[in-house]
Structures are given as C-alpha cells and as structure tokens.
Amino acid sequence: MNLDRPHKIIIKNKINETDYSTYIFNVTPYCLKIDEIGKNFLIHIEEEDDVSKNNFFSTLMHEVKNPITAIKGYLKLLELSLDETDGRRKFIYNSLQELERIEGLAKDILLIYKSINCNIQKINLKEVLEQIFDFYEAEMKKRNIDYTLCLSDDVNVMGDRNLLNILFANLLLNAMDAVKEKGFIAVRSTPLENRVLVEFEDNGEGMDEYIKSQLFTPFFTTKEKGTGLGLYLCKKIVENHGGVIYFNSEKGKGTVFYIELPFVNES
C-alpha cells in the first residue's frame, strides 16, 4: 500500500448472511490505524491511482458538459422567439450566465486533477512567456494596456508546457482584470542559485487585507463570473512543479505575484 496518498476505505455492515450496507470514506494514511473491528464488518481499502482518478474526472466533466451545451442551445432558441421588449429575456440571460459559470467550474476542477500528473520535459521559460503575451497582445491593445517583458535568455525549467501555459495565462488575465484599461503590466524572470524567479507586476487596484488572506482559497472570488479556482489551480501547478508562489499587494498601488521554479542547470 502506498502511504503517500489518500485511500478509500469501504466498510460493509452485515445485515444478514448475504447483504451488507456499505459506507465509503476517503481517508489519509494517518487514519488507517484500526485497533479492533467487530466480526459483523468487512473492511476493504482501495488505493486510487492518479490515472484512474484523471480518467474518472475527464469522463465526469464530459458528461456534465454535454447536457449544459444542449440546455444553452435550447435557451438561445427560446430567446430568439421572444420579442426584444419581453421581460422574460432577462431570465434567459441570467440562466445562460449561470450555465457558463458551471462550465467554467467543471473545466477548472478537471484542470486541478490533471495538474497532479505532469508531462515533464525541458522547457524554455522565455519562449513560453513570450507566446502567452503574443496571444493576448491584441486584447491588451484593445484595452489600452501597456506591458513590458524583461526575460532572461536560455533559462530552462523542467515542467509540463500545457500546465505552465495555464499558469502564466491565468496570472496575465488576472493582471489585465486588475488594471482594467490604460494600465501597465511588467513580467520579469531572474535566475537565482538553483531556481528562476518570475514576477508578474501590475499597477491595478491592489487588494485589501481580507482578500489577501483568502486569495488561494478554493471557490473564493471577487469576480462576478469567477469560479474561485483560478489562483488555487495556479498554486497547485506551481507546487506540483516543485516551486512556490507568493505575492505582495497594496490597495490602490497594485500587485506583484512571485513564482519560483527549479531550473535546469546546463553547466
């Protein structure tokens, strides 16, 4: 039994010679010490491997997405059948917004579980960050957001390219939301002794003490359409790459996120 991860404990309470009532608990290895179990109980401990969990959640999210897509389609057809002045259109609009929020939540939950299993390879950090900014450059121009990149050359990290793209895209989108329009974003990467420090800085509205205390808490959000899992996902990705993430923010003056990742020493 692998004691480095949670296990599922199944307890079956004997009702008669052939029937049992079943109770399932997810427990940590520290909970597995059982001194005495009555003779009318059967105990079975299952170890859930990461691949099985990822397959389960991928299937689950797929099954959630399909009916949501159908419901959204029907609501949009219903919306088209109503006159522009019909007051019922607002109910359709609100329903569509909630469905999109559920979709976003399902997507984030799946990404959190996928972040457990990283497809590790050597990645050029400057290349990843430049591609992220290339992708969002048009949107930043539309919002009159200026940005600057000060990235060290030839800094390689061992990581999952897709997950690092999600990490840095989330941080950039958060910075864009914070500065709103006519703001400024700066990203820097600096090699340290055995790791690289990446800084995402914005001159947005900053955060008060309460928001800062809750920032990485799952389902906490200050955004109208947010799921509250974006920064929690960022933290999971960084930690599963052997790094750390932290921040400094002052209300009215902006925010800096710091990400430290182990890098590949080419010498």
CORWOUR-V665737 format. One record per residue. N is the residue number from 1. D_CENTER is the distance of its C-alpha to the mean C-alpha in Angstrom with 1 decimal. Layout:
BEGIN
n=N d_center=D_CENTER
n=N d_center=D_CENTER
END
This chain:
BEGIN
n=1 d_center=29.1
n=2 d_center=26.1
n=3 d_center=25.7
n=4 d_center=22.5
n=5 d_center=20.2
n=6 d_center=20.5
n=7 d_center=23.1
n=8 d_center=24.2
n=9 d_center=27.7
n=10 d_center=29.8
n=11 d_center=33.0
n=12 d_center=35.6
n=13 d_center=38.3
n=14 d_center=41.7
n=15 d_center=43.3
n=16 d_center=46.1
n=17 d_center=47.1
n=18 d_center=44.6
n=19 d_center=41.9
n=20 d_center=39.0
n=21 d_center=36.5
n=22 d_center=33.1
n=23 d_center=30.5
n=24 d_center=27.1
n=25 d_center=25.2
n=26 d_center=22.2
n=27 d_center=23.4
n=28 d_center=22.9
n=29 d_center=25.6
n=30 d_center=27.2
n=31 d_center=28.0
n=32 d_center=29.9
n=33 d_center=33.2
n=34 d_center=35.4
n=35 d_center=39.1
n=36 d_center=40.8
n=37 d_center=40.0
n=38 d_center=42.7
n=39 d_center=44.4
n=40 d_center=43.2
n=41 d_center=39.5
n=42 d_center=37.9
n=43 d_center=34.9
n=44 d_center=32.5
n=45 d_center=29.4
n=46 d_center=27.0
n=47 d_center=24.6
n=48 d_center=21.5
n=49 d_center=20.6
n=50 d_center=17.1
n=51 d_center=18.5
n=52 d_center=19.7
n=53 d_center=16.5
n=54 d_center=14.6
n=55 d_center=17.6
n=56 d_center=17.7
n=57 d_center=14.2
n=58 d_center=14.8
n=59 d_center=18.1
n=60 d_center=17.0
n=61 d_center=14.5
n=62 d_center=17.4
n=63 d_center=19.8
n=64 d_center=17.9
n=65 d_center=17.6
n=66 d_center=21.3
n=67 d_center=22.9
n=68 d_center=20.7
n=69 d_center=21.8
n=70 d_center=25.4
n=71 d_center=25.3
n=72 d_center=24.1
n=73 d_center=27.0
n=74 d_center=29.5
n=75 d_center=28.5
n=76 d_center=29.0
n=77 d_center=32.3
n=78 d_center=33.3
n=79 d_center=32.5
n=80 d_center=34.7
n=81 d_center=37.5
n=82 d_center=37.6
n=83 d_center=39.5
n=84 d_center=37.8
n=85 d_center=39.3
n=86 d_center=38.4
n=87 d_center=36.6
n=88 d_center=34.6
n=89 d_center=32.5
n=90 d_center=30.4
n=91 d_center=29.5
n=92 d_center=28.4
n=93 d_center=26.3
n=94 d_center=24.6
n=95 d_center=24.0
n=96 d_center=22.4
n=97 d_center=20.1
n=98 d_center=19.0
n=99 d_center=18.6
n=100 d_center=16.3
n=101 d_center=14.2
n=102 d_center=14.2
n=103 d_center=13.4
n=104 d_center=10.3
n=105 d_center=9.3
n=106 d_center=10.4
n=107 d_center=8.6
n=108 d_center=5.0
n=109 d_center=6.8
n=110 d_center=8.4
n=111 d_center=5.9
n=112 d_center=5.1
n=113 d_center=8.9
n=114 d_center=9.6
n=115 d_center=8.3
n=116 d_center=11.2
n=117 d_center=13.8
n=118 d_center=14.0
n=119 d_center=16.7
n=120 d_center=18.3
n=121 d_center=20.7
n=122 d_center=22.3
n=123 d_center=20.7
n=124 d_center=22.3
n=125 d_center=20.0
n=126 d_center=22.2
n=127 d_center=22.1
n=128 d_center=18.3
n=129 d_center=18.2
n=130 d_center=21.4
n=131 d_center=20.0
n=132 d_center=17.0
n=133 d_center=19.6
n=134 d_center=22.0
n=135 d_center=19.7
n=136 d_center=19.2
n=137 d_center=22.7
n=138 d_center=24.4
n=139 d_center=22.0
n=140 d_center=22.6
n=141 d_center=26.3
n=142 d_center=26.3
n=143 d_center=25.1
n=144 d_center=27.4
n=145 d_center=24.8
n=146 d_center=26.2
n=147 d_center=24.4
n=148 d_center=25.5
n=149 d_center=24.3
n=150 d_center=26.0
n=151 d_center=24.8
n=152 d_center=26.7
n=153 d_center=28.1
n=154 d_center=27.8
n=155 d_center=24.9
n=156 d_center=23.3
n=157 d_center=20.4
n=158 d_center=19.7
n=159 d_center=16.3
n=160 d_center=14.4
n=161 d_center=15.0
n=162 d_center=12.5
n=163 d_center=9.6
n=164 d_center=11.4
n=165 d_center=11.8
n=166 d_center=8.2
n=167 d_center=8.1
n=168 d_center=11.5
n=169 d_center=11.2
n=170 d_center=8.6
n=171 d_center=11.1
n=172 d_center=13.9
n=173 d_center=13.1
n=174 d_center=12.8
n=175 d_center=16.1
n=176 d_center=17.6
n=177 d_center=17.1
n=178 d_center=18.5
n=179 d_center=21.6
n=180 d_center=22.1
n=181 d_center=25.2
n=182 d_center=27.6
n=183 d_center=25.2
n=184 d_center=24.6
n=185 d_center=21.8
n=186 d_center=22.6
n=187 d_center=20.7
n=188 d_center=22.6
n=189 d_center=22.4
n=190 d_center=24.9
n=191 d_center=25.9
n=192 d_center=26.7
n=193 d_center=28.6
n=194 d_center=26.3
n=195 d_center=23.0
n=196 d_center=21.8
n=197 d_center=20.7
n=198 d_center=18.6
n=199 d_center=19.0
n=200 d_center=17.5
n=201 d_center=20.1
n=202 d_center=20.8
n=203 d_center=23.9
n=204 d_center=22.2
n=205 d_center=22.9
n=206 d_center=21.3
n=207 d_center=20.2
n=208 d_center=22.5
n=209 d_center=22.6
n=210 d_center=21.1
n=211 d_center=17.9
n=212 d_center=17.7
n=213 d_center=18.2
n=214 d_center=15.3
n=215 d_center=12.7
n=216 d_center=10.2
n=217 d_center=11.2
n=218 d_center=9.1
n=219 d_center=10.4
n=220 d_center=12.3
n=221 d_center=12.6
n=222 d_center=15.7
n=223 d_center=15.2
n=224 d_center=17.3
n=225 d_center=14.9
n=226 d_center=11.6
n=227 d_center=9.5
n=228 d_center=8.7
n=229 d_center=5.1
n=230 d_center=4.4
n=231 d_center=6.2
n=232 d_center=5.4
n=233 d_center=2.5
n=234 d_center=5.6
n=235 d_center=7.8
n=236 d_center=7.3
n=237 d_center=7.8
n=238 d_center=10.7
n=239 d_center=12.1
n=240 d_center=12.2
n=241 d_center=14.1
n=242 d_center=16.5
n=243 d_center=15.7
n=244 d_center=15.1
n=245 d_center=13.6
n=246 d_center=15.7
n=247 d_center=17.1
n=248 d_center=20.3
n=249 d_center=20.9
n=250 d_center=24.1
n=251 d_center=24.8
n=252 d_center=26.4
n=253 d_center=26.1
n=254 d_center=22.5
n=255 d_center=19.6
n=256 d_center=19.0
n=257 d_center=15.8
n=258 d_center=17.0
n=259 d_center=15.4
n=260 d_center=17.8
n=261 d_center=17.6
n=262 d_center=20.6
n=263 d_center=22.6
n=264 d_center=25.2
n=265 d_center=28.7
n=266 d_center=31.0
n=267 d_center=34.2
END
